[in-house]
């Protein structure tokens, strides 16, 4: 590997807001906010909306989606003529 072209990998804490889970891993992502971990060290923390702890594919649970509402919103935004142009 060429020296000096790769980003620095460092320990980072990811916090899943939906499942209230935190995990420490290595990443090239950086954050200005920090958190004190169980080992007493301070690490950058990155908040995420979905992780393997809350994603339906990994948890085996499904969520009810409002598909009818999304279709109506699409038709309101782009008009019914958009679907008839084919």
Protein Blocks (a to p, Z undefined) as FASTA:
>chain_A
ZZhiaccddddddddfklopacddddfbdcfbdcddfkopacdddddfbdfklgmklnop
acdddfklmmmmmmmmnopklmmmZZ
